[in-house]
Amino acid sequence: MQKFKFRFLLLIILISSILFVGCWNYREMDQLAIVAGAAIDKDEYGDISMLVEIVEFSNEKDSKISHKTISIKGATIFDTARNAISVSGKRLYWAHAKVIVISDQVAREGTIKIIDWINRDSETRSNINILIAKGNLAKEILQSGGNKSNIKSFEIARILKNQVSLSKAPRVESWELVNSIIGKGISAVAPTVQLKTINGEKSPSVMGTAIFSKDKLVGFLDDKETKDMLFIQDKVKGGVLVSRESENNKDIPVSLEIFDNKTKIKPILEDGNIRFNVNVNVNTAIDEIGGSADFIGENGSSKLEQSYERTMEIRIKKLITKIQKEYGVDIFGFGARLKEDKPKIWRAVEKNWQESFRTIHADVKVNVYIRNSGILSKPLEEGD
């Protein structure tokens, strides 16, 4: 019995030494091209044209990181990615890629083939940021600033991450885009990126929203409309509210910093019609007053809150109406909320939700709370 145990233990050790020593799919780093991001366009023949940004490491004592771009073409996304070997001599390694920029031309024809590859390939990650190039070719975004600039893909990823303090563009990862495309009761959106000239040099600017019907791009929202959309979606985590208040026949600019926001959407069935109550609650602080008017005292603060509430309610209602009339796609997730709260009603309207969405009524109520006035307890007064 003891011999049997010894032989069995020896067999396990031998098998383990074969199976668990080393990596079965190990590859030398110098055999791979590490991808930071990619831009996807179409060429004049209708084939996929992909610009890939690659991270390079020098072999010097003080190792430096640089980057380069390569252009490749193919019949499909996967075919294009594999064709990179004929250009760089290396296989693309996608595990560290941060962004995929898609041209508006490709997006209007459909993004499902791109998203399918991202989610199906074993190396690409489902948290890659997806952006739509507005008014520029996608490759122009990653080529901007010249070769001496920072790695554009990482720079764009940082801009998206910091959008939480602006709320002027949504942040959408590939898995979220897929869920919105194939999901029920909500339509997909993605951030837009375009080139802006700053100090004589063109740089990528992430601002605004691309709107989809299923997987096809159908339109855009600007940065102000995007903030209103994010309020409805309960995705505003920061940013600034700006208005011009009238005081003594003067227009005074006032800025509020957004601390946090909570939006609740409640579907209601009334006389056979579906309507939604949209309640937006915003906590803010006075960050700037462009004059000596007292908006800090109790009366002034209350007046300012009411002014912002009216302005926001008008803007949000206007956006909902615009989306209903011009696009007819539920980017707000009203249908998803109806499905969750009233599943029986949802099943009755699910098949024709796009048409039903165009006619639903939304009651918008905004509550703005000014919690403090920064480090100043009273308004600044002009001297003699």
DRENLUM-199655 format. One record per residue (C-alpha): chain; x, y, z; residue number from 1; residue in one letter. Coordinates in pm, 1 decimal. Each point is the difference from the previous one (the first is absolute). Example, Ala and Ser with C-alpha at 12.3 -4.5 7.8 and 13.67 -1.06 7.14 Angstrom:
(A (1230.0 -450.0 780.0) 1 A)
(A (137.0 344.0 -66.0) 2 S)
This chain:
(A (0.0 0.0 0.0) 1 M)
(A (287.3 234.4 88.1) 2 Q)
(A (170.1 -75.2 -334.5) 3 K)
(A (-321.6 76.0 -183.7) 4 F)
(A (-33.4 336.0 177.3) 5 K)
(A (361.9 87.4 -77.5) 6 F)
(A (-37.2 -85.9 -369.6) 7 R)
(A (-328.3 191.1 -22.0) 8 F)
(A (159.2 308.1 159.6) 9 L)
(A (298.1 -26.9 -234.5) 10 L)
(A (-234.8 -19.6 -299.1) 11 L)
(A (-183.6 316.6 112.0) 12 I)
(A (331.5 186.7 39.2) 13 I)
(A (114.6 -106.4 -348.6) 14 L)
(A (-329.1 104.0 -160.3) 15 I)
(A (2.0 334.7 184.4) 16 S)
(A (356.5 72.0 -107.6) 17 S)
(A (-106.8 -41.5 -361.6) 18 I)
(A (-328.3 187.5 12.2) 19 L)
(A (65.7 287.7 239.8) 20 F)
(A (358.5 105.2 -68.0) 21 V)
(A (19.2 298.1 -235.9) 22 G)
(A (-271.9 155.9 -215.1) 23 C)
(A (-147.8 -204.3 -279.8) 24 W)
(A (-67.5 305.3 -215.0) 25 N)
(A (310.4 197.7 93.7) 26 Y)
(A (130.7 239.7 -264.5) 27 R)
(A (305.3 225.6 3.2) 28 E)
(A (-87.0 370.7 22.2) 29 M)
(A (222.9 81.3 -297.1) 30 D)
(A (-226.0 -219.8 -211.5) 31 Q)
(A (-307.7 211.8 77.9) 32 L)
(A (-115.1 350.0 -90.8) 33 A)
(A (-177.5 146.3 306.1) 34 I)
(A (-310.7 190.0 -112.1) 35 V)
(A (-100.4 320.5 181.5) 36 A)
(A (-304.0 68.0 -217.7) 37 G)
(A (-140.1 -15.7 -350.6) 38 A)
(A (-194.6 211.5 -246.5) 39 A)
(A (-241.9 -160.5 -245.3) 40 I)
(A (-97.1 155.9 -334.5) 41 D)
(A (-101.8 -126.2 -343.8) 42 K)
(A (206.3 42.3 -314.1) 43 D)
(A (-126.3 98.4 -345.3) 44 E)
(A (-66.5 -365.0 -86.0) 45 Y)
(A (-213.1 -68.8 307.2) 46 G)
(A (264.4 -203.1 184.8) 47 D)
(A (90.9 52.4 364.7) 48 I)
(A (285.9 245.6 49.4) 49 S)
(A (153.5 -17.4 347.3) 50 M)
(A (263.6 223.9 154.6) 51 L)
(A (161.2 -164.7 303.6) 52 V)
(A (198.6 190.3 262.1) 53 E)
(A (281.4 -215.3 136.1) 54 I)
(A (203.2 52.2 318.6) 55 V)
(A (375.7 -48.2 -37.6) 56 E)
(A (270.0 -43.5 264.9) 57 F)
(A (365.1 84.3 -61.5) 58 S)
(A (275.5 -246.5 95.1) 59 N)
(A (220.8 271.5 143.2) 60 E)
(A (108.0 19.8 364.4) 61 K)
(A (-260.7 268.1 72.1) 62 D)
(A (-292.8 -167.6 -168.2) 63 S)
(A (-228.2 247.4 -176.4) 64 K)
(A (-352.6 -48.1 -123.5) 65 I)
(A (-94.9 123.8 -345.0) 66 S)
(A (-271.5 -78.0 -250.1) 67 H)
(A (-64.1 -40.9 -368.3) 68 K)
(A (-297.5 -65.6 -224.4) 69 T)
(A (-44.2 -256.3 -273.4) 70 I)
(A (-273.1 -14.6 -264.7) 71 S)
(A (-155.9 -329.5 -103.6) 72 I)
(A (-298.7 -109.1 -208.6) 73 K)
(A (-219.8 -305.5 -25.9) 74 G)
(A (-342.1 -138.1 -83.9) 75 A)
(A (-102.7 -39.2 367.1) 76 T)
(A (124.6 136.6 331.6) 77 I)
(A (174.4 -327.4 91.9) 78 F)
(A (150.7 -32.0 -346.2) 79 D)
(A (128.4 356.3 25.7) 80 T)
(A (152.1 -55.6 345.0) 81 A)
(A (184.2 -311.8 -115.5) 82 R)
(A (128.8 178.5 -310.9) 83 N)
(A (209.3 215.4 234.9) 84 A)
(A (262.2 -276.7 -3.7) 85 I)
(A (78.2 83.5 -362.3) 86 S)
(A (64.8 363.6 97.5) 87 V)
(A (173.9 -17.1 337.6) 88 S)
(A (131.9 -355.5 -4.3) 89 G)
(A (-168.2 -53.6 335.6) 90 K)
(A (-337.7 -117.2 120.5) 91 R)
(A (-217.0 265.9 161.6) 92 L)
(A (-50.6 -41.0 375.3) 93 Y)
(A (-331.5 160.5 104.8) 94 W)
(A (-15.2 -62.1 376.5) 95 A)
(A (116.2 355.2 85.6) 96 H)
(A (-204.5 188.8 -261.6) 97 A)
(A (-193.8 290.9 150.4) 98 K)
(A (-212.3 146.8 -281.3) 99 V)
(A (-162.1 -86.8 -331.1) 100 I)
(A (-90.4 304.3 -210.5) 101 V)
(A (-260.7 -67.5 -270.3) 102 I)
(A (-65.8 242.5 -286.0) 103 S)
(A (-354.4 132.1 -33.0) 104 D)
(A (-16.4 -154.9 -349.9) 105 Q)
(A (67.3 -349.0 136.2) 106 V)
(A (-233.2 60.6 296.2) 107 A)
(A (-288.1 100.3 -229.0) 108 R)
(A (34.0 -331.2 -184.6) 109 E)
(A (3.9 -198.8 324.9) 110 G)
(A (237.6 -67.5 288.2) 111 T)
(A (-103.7 -354.1 90.6) 112 I)
(A (278.2 -158.9 -206.6) 113 K)
(A (258.5 201.1 191.3) 114 I)
(A (-149.3 -59.5 343.2) 115 I)
(A (-45.0 -370.6 -78.6) 116 D)
(A (372.2 -37.4 -67.7) 117 W)
(A (97.9 190.7 315.4) 118 I)
(A (-215.6 -219.8 220.6) 119 N)
(A (79.5 -326.1 -178.9) 120 R)
(A (379.9 27.7 -21.8) 121 D)
(A (185.1 -155.3 294.5) 122 S)
(A (255.2 282.9 34.8) 123 E)
(A (-216.7 310.5 -27.2) 124 T)
(A (-165.4 121.0 318.8) 125 R)
(A (-366.8 82.2 33.9) 126 S)
(A (82.0 326.9 181.4) 127 N)
(A (156.0 167.8 -305.3) 128 I)
(A (-141.4 350.7 -40.3) 129 N)
(A (-200.7 50.5 -320.3) 130 I)
(A (-9.5 346.1 -161.9) 131 L)
(A (-151.2 135.6 -321.4) 132 I)
(A (206.3 243.3 -209.1) 133 A)
(A (-218.9 295.2 -94.3) 134 K)
(A (98.2 204.9 -304.6) 135 G)
(A (339.6 -169.4 -30.0) 136 N)
(A (132.4 -330.4 -118.5) 137 L)
(A (66.5 -227.4 296.1) 138 A)
(A (366.8 -30.6 -94.2) 139 K)
(A (42.2 378.5 12.0) 140 E)
(A (-82.0 -11.1 372.4) 141 I)
(A (288.3 -235.8 81.1) 142 L)
(A (238.9 173.3 -241.0) 143 Q)
(A (-54.0 346.3 147.6) 144 S)
(A (280.4 182.3 177.7) 145 G)
(A (285.7 -169.0 -184.2) 146 G)
(A (222.6 -287.5 112.0) 147 N)
(A (160.3 201.0 282.1) 148 K)
(A (-323.5 36.6 192.1) 149 S)
(A (-137.8 -232.1 266.0) 150 N)
(A (-152.9 -334.1 -87.3) 151 I)
(A (-335.3 120.6 -136.5) 152 K)
(A (-198.7 -307.2 100.5) 153 S)
(A (108.7 30.6 363.4) 154 F)
(A (-60.4 375.2 -10.8) 155 E)
(A (-357.2 -48.5 -125.8) 156 I)
(A (-60.0 -265.1 268.4) 157 A)
(A (112.9 250.5 266.1) 158 R)
(A (-231.8 267.4 -140.4) 159 I)
(A (-293.4 -242.5 17.7) 160 L)
(A (85.4 -95.5 358.0) 161 K)
(A (6.2 366.2 102.6) 162 N)
(A (-335.6 71.8 -165.7) 163 Q)
(A (-158.1 -70.5 338.2) 164 V)
(A (86.9 359.4 95.6) 165 S)
(A (-163.4 140.0 -315.9) 166 L)
(A (-294.9 -223.9 -92.7) 167 S)
(A (27.7 108.7 -364.2) 168 K)
(A (53.1 -345.7 -150.3) 169 A)
(A (-107.5 -349.7 101.9) 170 P)
(A (261.8 -262.6 72.9) 171 R)
(A (-93.2 -320.9 -180.4) 172 V)
(A (199.5 -323.3 5.8) 173 E)
(A (-49.9 -269.1 -261.7) 174 S)
(A (-206.3 -227.1 227.7) 175 W)
(A (-238.3 288.9 77.1) 176 E)
(A (-43.9 75.5 -368.7) 177 L)
(A (-78.9 -364.9 -68.3) 178 V)
(A (-254.4 -13.9 284.4) 179 N)
(A (-175.6 311.4 -133.1) 180 S)
(A (-3.2 -127.5 -360.2) 181 I)
(A (-143.1 -342.7 80.8) 182 I)
(A (-195.8 105.1 310.9) 183 G)
(A (-365.8 92.9 29.1) 184 K)
(A (-135.0 342.4 93.5) 185 G)
(A (311.1 208.6 -53.4) 186 I)
(A (196.9 116.5 -304.6) 187 S)
(A (376.9 29.9 -17.4) 188 A)
(A (210.2 314.3 26.3) 189 V)
(A (374.9 62.9 -19.3) 190 A)
(A (231.9 297.3 55.6) 191 P)
(A (112.9 204.6 -299.5) 192 T)
(A (353.2 116.7 -66.6) 193 V)
(A (115.7 262.3 -245.2) 194 Q)
(A (306.5 213.4 -65.9) 195 L)
(A (33.0 345.4 153.4) 196 K)
(A (281.0 245.7 -73.6) 197 T)
(A (178.6 101.8 319.9) 198 I)
(A (308.8 224.1 -18.5) 199 N)
(A (28.4 -72.0 -369.4) 200 G)
(A (-5.2 -377.5 46.3) 201 E)
(A (-291.1 -235.9 -56.1) 202 K)
(A (-89.2 -214.7 298.2) 203 S)
(A (-286.6 -241.7 73.7) 204 P)
(A (-296.0 144.5 190.4) 205 S)
(A (-252.4 -237.6 159.2) 206 V)
(A (-334.4 175.7 24.7) 207 M)
(A (-355.5 -87.5 -100.9) 208 G)
(A (-192.0 -318.9 -71.7) 209 T)
(A (-62.6 -229.7 -296.2) 210 A)
(A (-352.9 -145.4 -15.0) 211 I)
(A (-74.1 -347.7 -135.6) 212 F)
(A (-303.1 -181.4 -130.3) 213 S)
(A (90.8 -362.3 67.8) 214 K)
(A (364.1 -6.9 -117.7) 215 D)
(A (-18.7 286.6 -251.6) 216 K)
(A (94.6 362.3 67.7) 217 L)
(A (-293.9 234.5 -60.8) 218 V)
(A (100.8 333.3 152.2) 219 G)
(A (192.1 206.3 254.7) 220 F)
(A (-56.0 204.1 315.2) 221 L)
(A (217.8 296.3 95.9) 222 D)
(A (166.6 35.3 339.8) 223 D)
(A (-292.1 185.0 165.1) 224 K)
(A (-257.0 -250.3 -125.6) 225 E)
(A (229.6 -277.9 116.2) 226 T)
(A (-1.7 133.0 355.5) 227 K)
(A (-381.3 7.6 -5.2) 228 D)
(A (-3.0 -357.8 -128.8) 229 M)
(A (234.0 -109.7 279.3) 230 L)
(A (-228.3 165.3 255.7) 231 F)
(A (-291.4 -211.2 -124.8) 232 I)
(A (217.2 -314.1 -2.6) 233 Q)
(A (113.1 70.9 359.2) 234 D)
(A (364.2 5.5 -109.9) 235 K)
(A (103.9 351.7 99.2) 236 V)
(A (273.2 -18.5 265.5) 237 K)
(A (139.3 352.3 -31.8) 238 G)
(A (21.5 305.9 -221.6) 239 G)
(A (-114.8 360.6 -3.7) 240 V)
(A (-340.9 164.5 -45.2) 241 L)
(A (14.9 349.2 -150.9) 242 V)
(A (-275.9 257.4 -33.2) 243 S)
(A (-41.0 376.0 -39.8) 244 R)
(A (-210.5 154.8 273.0) 245 E)
(A (-166.1 339.9 -24.3) 246 S)
(A (68.9 243.1 287.0) 247 E)
(A (-59.4 376.7 -16.5) 248 N)
(A (-39.3 -19.9 -378.0) 249 N)
(A (335.7 -171.8 -31.7) 250 K)
(A (81.8 -351.6 -120.9) 251 D)
(A (216.7 -170.5 260.6) 252 I)
(A (170.5 -332.2 -82.8) 253 P)
(A (-24.6 -255.3 280.5) 254 V)
(A (171.2 -340.4 10.0) 255 S)
(A (-95.9 -293.2 220.2) 256 L)
(A (224.4 -299.1 59.6) 257 E)
(A (-183.8 -332.9 -9.3) 258 I)
(A (79.0 -219.4 299.6) 259 F)
(A (-230.9 -286.6 -85.6) 260 D)
(A (-327.3 -82.7 -172.6) 261 N)
(A (-277.2 -253.5 43.8) 262 K)
(A (-264.4 -54.3 -267.2) 263 T)
(A (-303.3 -225.5 40.8) 264 K)
(A (-217.9 -104.0 -293.7) 265 I)
(A (-345.6 -135.5 83.5) 266 K)
(A (-235.7 -138.9 -268.6) 267 P)
(A (-373.1 61.7 50.6) 268 I)
(A (-298.8 -142.8 -189.3) 269 L)
(A (-280.5 255.8 -15.7) 270 E)
(A (-320.2 -40.7 -205.5) 271 D)
(A (173.3 -260.6 -213.7) 272 G)
(A (295.3 230.5 -72.7) 273 N)
(A (356.0 -39.6 124.0) 274 I)
(A (176.6 299.2 145.3) 275 R)
(A (317.4 41.1 201.9) 276 F)
(A (86.5 212.8 300.5) 277 N)
(A (361.6 112.1 -18.8) 278 V)
(A (123.7 139.9 332.7) 279 N)
(A (348.3 155.4 -1.5) 280 V)
(A (165.3 97.8 328.8) 281 N)
(A (327.5 192.5 -18.9) 282 V)
(A (226.9 101.2 288.6) 283 N)
(A (216.7 300.0 -82.1) 284 T)
(A (211.2 282.4 139.2) 285 A)
(A (43.7 354.7 -124.8) 286 I)
(A (336.2 11.8 -171.5) 287 D)
(A (-10.4 340.0 -171.3) 288 E)
(A (-210.2 315.9 0.4) 289 I)
(A (82.1 251.4 -270.8) 290 G)
(A (-111.4 302.5 203.5) 291 G)
(A (-90.8 127.2 345.5) 292 S)
(A (-359.3 -127.2 7.2) 293 A)
(A (-86.4 -201.0 310.8) 294 D)
(A (-76.4 -357.3 -106.8) 295 F)
(A (156.5 -138.9 318.1) 296 I)
(A (-259.2 109.4 256.7) 297 G)
(A (-313.4 -206.8 56.6) 298 E)
(A (-222.4 203.0 -232.1) 299 N)
(A (262.9 31.5 -273.3) 300 G)
(A (90.9 -366.8 21.5) 301 S)
(A (-365.9 -107.9 -24.8) 302 S)
(A (-53.1 227.8 -299.5) 303 K)
(A (307.6 -144.6 -169.4) 304 L)
(A (-114.6 -358.7 63.7) 305 E)
(A (-338.0 70.5 -157.5) 306 Q)
(A (160.9 165.2 -302.2) 307 S)
(A (225.4 -301.6 -65.6) 308 Y)
(A (-290.8 -239.5 50.8) 309 E)
(A (-211.6 176.9 -263.6) 310 R)
(A (290.4 14.2 -245.2) 311 T)
(A (89.0 -367.2 42.1) 312 M)
(A (-361.0 -115.7 -29.1) 313 E)
(A (-38.8 188.7 -328.4) 314 I)
(A (325.7 -138.1 -136.8) 315 R)
(A (-72.4 -361.1 96.4) 316 I)
(A (-355.4 9.7 -140.7) 317 K)
(A (134.3 153.7 -319.6) 318 K)
(A (257.9 -278.2 -37.1) 319 L)
(A (-256.8 -276.2 55.4) 320 I)
(A (-227.8 153.6 -265.8) 321 T)
(A (289.5 36.8 -243.6) 322 K)
(A (103.2 -365.0 35.7) 323 I)
(A (-360.1 -116.6 -41.5) 324 Q)
(A (-66.2 204.5 -313.7) 325 K)
(A (335.5 -14.9 -178.6) 326 E)
(A (130.7 -346.8 86.2) 327 Y)
(A (-267.7 -205.1 175.5) 328 G)
(A (257.4 -196.2 201.4) 329 V)
(A (-20.0 -40.7 375.6) 330 D)
(A (348.2 106.8 111.7) 331 I)
(A (-134.1 83.9 347.4) 332 F)
(A (-97.3 -352.6 98.8) 333 G)
(A (-369.8 70.3 54.8) 334 F)
(A (-84.5 -339.2 -148.5) 335 G)
(A (251.1 -177.9 222.9) 336 A)
(A (-157.8 164.0 305.1) 337 R)
(A (-350.1 -97.7 -119.0) 338 L)
(A (120.3 -357.2 -50.1) 339 K)
(A (137.3 -10.3 354.1) 340 E)
(A (-286.4 173.1 181.3) 341 D)
(A (-302.9 -112.7 -203.2) 342 K)
(A (92.2 -316.6 -193.2) 343 P)
(A (-359.0 -74.7 -109.3) 344 K)
(A (-39.0 338.8 -164.9) 345 I)
(A (344.6 -33.9 -156.5) 346 W)
(A (-87.8 -332.1 -161.4) 347 R)
(A (-303.1 166.3 -160.8) 348 A)
(A (206.3 281.0 -160.0) 349 V)
(A (339.8 -166.6 -41.3) 350 E)
(A (-31.3 -84.3 -370.5) 351 K)
(A (-98.4 354.6 -94.1) 352 N)
(A (195.8 187.3 265.1) 353 W)
(A (179.3 221.1 -253.3) 354 Q)
(A (-336.3 132.1 -120.1) 355 E)
(A (-143.7 20.0 351.4) 356 S)
(A (303.3 194.5 118.9) 357 F)
(A (-72.6 277.9 -249.9) 358 R)
(A (-333.1 76.9 167.2) 359 T)
(A (60.8 -51.8 371.0) 360 I)
(A (-24.3 300.9 231.6) 361 H)
(A (269.7 76.8 256.1) 362 A)
(A (-60.4 225.0 301.9) 363 D)
(A (332.3 151.2 108.8) 364 V)
(A (59.0 133.1 349.4) 365 K)
(A (339.9 140.5 97.3) 366 V)
(A (110.6 81.7 354.6) 367 N)
(A (323.6 196.9 35.7) 368 V)
(A (152.0 25.7 346.9) 369 Y)
(A (272.9 256.3 68.1) 370 I)
(A (189.1 -135.0 300.9) 371 R)
(A (266.5 268.1 43.6) 372 N)
(A (177.4 292.3 -165.5) 373 S)
(A (359.9 -116.0 -4.6) 374 G)
(A (240.0 170.1 243.1) 375 I)
(A (-183.0 335.6 -15.3) 376 L)
(A (-301.8 51.8 223.6) 377 S)
(A (-122.8 315.4 -175.2) 378 K)
(A (19.9 155.9 -347.2) 379 P)
(A (293.0 220.9 -97.2) 380 L)
(A (-84.8 367.7 -14.8) 381 E)
(A (152.1 250.5 -240.7) 382 E)
(A (214.7 271.2 151.7) 383 G)
(A (-12.9 373.4 -68.3) 384 D)
